[in-house]
Structure formats: structure tokens, C-alpha cells
Amino acid sequence: MMASPRLETFCCPNRDASTEFVITFQPLFFSAICIGSAGLSLVFSILQLLPKRRGYRRLGQYPLPKPASSSRILFIISICDILGCTGIIVRSSIWLGLPNLVRGINVANNSDVWPEVFCVGSAMWIQLFFSASFWWTFCYAVDVFLVVKRSAGISTIILYHMITWGLAVLLCVEGVAMLYYPSISSCENGLQHAIPHYITTYAPLLLVLIVNPTLFARTVSAVTSLLKGRQGIYTENERRLGTEIKIRFFKIMLVFFICWLPNIINESLLFYLEMQTDIKAGDLKNIRNAALITWFIMGILNPMSGFLNTLAFHGWTGFKVDCSLQTRRELAWDSASTSAANVGGYNPIVGSTLLYQSHVQEAKNMTGKNMTGNGQPASDAISVLSEGSESSTIEIHMSTEHRDYEEIDADGESLGSSARH
């Protein structure tokens, strides 16, 4: 099973006809597809997140900095996807291995409550973590925009936790409570009774689909203006960096659209069928076929969103897992893979570079001679930080090709830079 509000609706013995139609169509084959897709996504997502022997970049001789808020958000999104895939695997495995348990859900006023408890519990688990993944994806877009605008602080990550988990739990519980009123064994009939549940399920998904592209576009525009404003010109390096940022955000949204847009299409088709007096009518054959096709597409793409997200966030990190303790301490997650690495002989230390990395420096220990009056570094290094804390997302270094860097932070925690002609 995948992330669809139809999973909770199926737990009602008096479920609607359209839910009965898709859930009971080749259930064993569908469950096997879900297990295969979720299993692959789970394995490769974990593989992507494990430390690699060459899965990080060193910035010269300096110690690697601490995690930024954006890297934490991306990591939490991956964890939510992994937990959601785990729920899909467990639920689908029970569907395959214990068919008697599934048949018990179809019996009205059944004295055995365990089939319904498992049905509701597993459905809520899947919905909760995928819904939390949607909210965290929205917070990521907000975070990168606020950091560029220098409006975020170290407390924002706490606020993100409150928003995402609070809304995810609240909407999930509220939607299920409305769906199973007055009780799970005697759910109310009618479309109106299920609408609040579907709204609470799809609200965060639609928020990401509609708002995130706008926030990403404004972030790219703000970074471009920042680059132009500091140097007075827009060189080929800056232009290339702007393109890389656009590609990064495009990949994130492309994965989201591919994996979750079928849910919107499928739900629209099923709602249309629900409004018909007879969903088995001959003139509705194409609608039924389209609903089944999108249903199976959801079973494949919804679980795969976890692995595809890691590809959009980090790129392919490879199979060379390094489990040594020392390497884990030195690991830096390259969450964007958009830094201007040595491409065509271009040196990221010389020239203008934009490093979207999962670990960014602490700037609060930088010396006064490299800081402007408002606490921002001079033109040698522009760090778009969250109020000088570690909660930064974007780091922009600008220097001329005759300048060198030297370490200025005595405790080795932050990556300092100074310019000399």
C-alpha cells in the first residue's frame, strides 16, 4: 500500500464503492508491487545516507564545519520517507501473508478488533510520516529563502520541528477522527463525511506543489542579485552558479511532481466515480481504467520518492560505505552537489563560488577586521548565515584570483578566511 487516504477509508466495513473498486482490484499483485518499490527505496535511501569513503569534499586544509539547518531538514525528510516506506512494507506484507486478517476488516460488527486496529494503525503511520515529509519539504524552501534574506536564526530549526510535527499529527488525527465517526465499525456513509479526511491529507502536498516553486524562484533571484551587487558584474562563474542552483531546485520539484502528482489525478478520478450512481456503467470504463492505472503508478512512485529525493538532494553517493569512526567524524554531507567544483580547470578557491553544502561554517568567531559594521563579512567572503549561527544554508565566497586564504579561528570549529593583495 502507498500514501493515499483510501487506505484509511478501506478500514471502514461500509466503505464507498470507488474505494472498494481500487482496493480489491488485484490486491495481491498490488501489494507485491508496493513491497518491491518500498524495499528498493528503503535500501537505496539508507545506502545514500551512509558515510562514504569519498562522499565528502574538503575545503583546503580547514576542519569541516558543523551541520546547517538545511542539511538537518534534508536528513529529516529522508528519515520520514524511510519510515513511511517501512510502514508500506509492513502493511503490504501483512496483506500478502495474512489474508484472513484482511478479510476480517470487511465484516461489519466484527467482534475481533485486531484487523481494524492494524488497518487504522498502519494507515496512520504511513500518512503521518509522508505528511511530515511534505511539511519538511515546505520548510526547506522557506529556510533557503530566509537564509538568503538573512532573516533566519538558530531558533528556526526548533520552529520547523514545531510546525511540521505539530501540523502532521494534528491533521492526521483530526482527519481520521472525522472519518471514523461515530466508530470504526459503523463509519458514516456519504461523501461529505470523508471530505475533511482527504483535505487534511492533501493540504501539505498541494502546499508544496504550489508554493515551493515560487519560493525557489525567489531564492534564485535573490542569490543572483547578491552576486551582482557584491562584484558589480555578472561573470561567467556567477552565471554558471545561478544555473546550477536552478537545476538543483528543479530536480527537487521534478521528483516531487513525478512521485505525488498521480495521487491528485487518481483522487480526482475516484471522486468523480463516487458522484456517479453506478460506477460500473459502460460509459465510465475509461475513467475506471485511468483510476486503476494511476493507482498502480502510485504504488510504484510513492515509495520510490524516498530514494529519488536523496538523488535530488545529494546526487549519487556510491556504494563505497565507510564505517570507520574517524571517517564518520570527518564526514560532511554534500547535500547539494552544486558547488562549483573543479570543472574545466576552474578552482573553487579562486574566483566566485557558491557552495550549497550540508555543513557550513560558524561565522561568529571571525575577527573584526573581516567583518562589516552590521556583522557581515567583508567582500573577501560573503557568508549568508542565519544571524551568525550555524543554521545557515548558503555560503558564497568571492575573491580575486590573486588572494589566498588563511585560518583565523583558533578553536578550529569555523572556516575563516582573510584576504591580502
Secondary structure, 3 states (H helix, E strand, C coil): CCCCCHHHHHCCCCCCHHHHHHHCCCHHHHHHHHHHHHHHHHHHHHHHHCCECCCCCCCCCCCCCCECHHHHHHHHHHHHHHHHHHHHHHHHHHHHHCHHHHHHHCCCCCCCCHHHHHHHHHHHHHHHHHHHHHHHHHHHHHHHHHHHCCCCCCCHHHHHHHHHHHHHHHHHHHHHHHHCCCCHHHCCCCCCCCHHHHHHHHHHHHHHHHHHHHHHHHHHHHHHHHHHHHHCCCCHHHHHHHHHHHHHHHHHHHHHHHHHHHHHHHHHHHHHHHCCCCCCCHHHHHHHHHHHHHHHHHHHHHHHHHHHHHHHHHCCCCCCECCCHHHHHHCCCCCCCCCCCCCCCCCCCCCCEEECCCECCCCCCCCHHHECCCCCECCCEEEECCCCCCCCCEEEECCCCCCCCCCCCCCCCCCCCCCCC
